[in-house]
Amino acid sequence: MFKKNTLSIELINGFAKKLCGIPDPQFHVHSLTDFSTQVVDLFEDGLQKVLMTEKPVNFKSFSWHIPGAEDVVYCDLDFMPVKNALGELTGIVFTATEVTDFFIAKKSSEHKEKQLNQRLQLITDAMPLMIAYLDRNGKFLFVNKMMESWMGRSSEEICSKNLSEVFSGNTGREMEINMEPVMQGKLNEFKCVTTVNGQRKAIEVHYLPHLESNHTVCGFYAILIDITERRQITHVSPACDGKISSMKSSIAEMSSTISEISRKLDVARIKLKRAKKNGDVIDEKIKKWTSDLQVSEAMAVKVKTALEEWLSSAA
């Protein structure tokens, strides 16, 4: 513990002495001058910051070289202001919490994670799909080469950004809304349209949850498939189907008309046969009517045949 005005040391325990390279636990420390240069520089930095701001100052996982020892000790260092009842700064308490084991375990974990990420990169880069990994907040942590190429942006430009930053406007909002099922551990598939390098692109998106051992979702994989060409074909097909449907309807109507004409022709033939059999006189009007019906029959059959041939080729 340090006094405010003189920064003299009022209290120091055995562990603090060991860190500062003072082997004799009975040795009484009075001031910073009793420490090594490294210790003095650290203390002066922390103490001055507290004196200026009157707020706590922290140094996380500080590598501490103990004087006379080969090993490095990692500590979390805290400089805490001490105030009296009036709120006036009267001193500063320094604490050092050793976190060497935790620091080494963390570094080992980070190394393994880096190796896994490198493997994942190699595997996904070889796949003909756009693949990304995002955290629970929809922030990109990883993208494969194909996605980089399709987006026209490097992984550095994409990673650490949210979905709404990479996919702007309605597309970004839609992609964030579709995160809800995957955060509940469910697969989710949907389609949307976005703009990439000034071109409109239709994409099919698959969200796959990444579950931890306790079944909580820690992130998710996003697989994107460009379906722009397929969508364009789909847009054309309904138009063609509409025309074909309309033509089918017209053919059905014409077939009905043709059938009616044929029926009337059959009736006319029967009447003519009866007239001839009975020796009736066929006047000029009947001759003309018969001729018109024969022409109509020929035209109807011709139209029907032509339409049926067109329909057959269109199918």
Secondary structure, 3 states (H helix, E strand, C coil): CEECCCCCECCCCHHHHHHCCCCCCCCCCCCHHHCCHHHHHHHHHHHHHHHHHCCCEEEEEEEEECCCCCCEEEEEEEEEEEECCCCCEEEEEEEEEECHHHHHHHHHHHHHHHHHHHHHHHHHHCCCCEEEEEECCCEEEEECHHHHHHHCCCHHHHCCCEHHHHCCHHHHHHHHHCHHHHHCCCCEEEEEEEEECCEEEEEEEEEEEEECCCCCEEEEEEEEEECHHHHHHHHHHHHHHHHHHHHHHHHHHHHHHHHHHHHHHHHHHHHHHHHHHCCCCCCHHHHHHHHHHHHHHHHHHHHHHHHHHHHHHHC
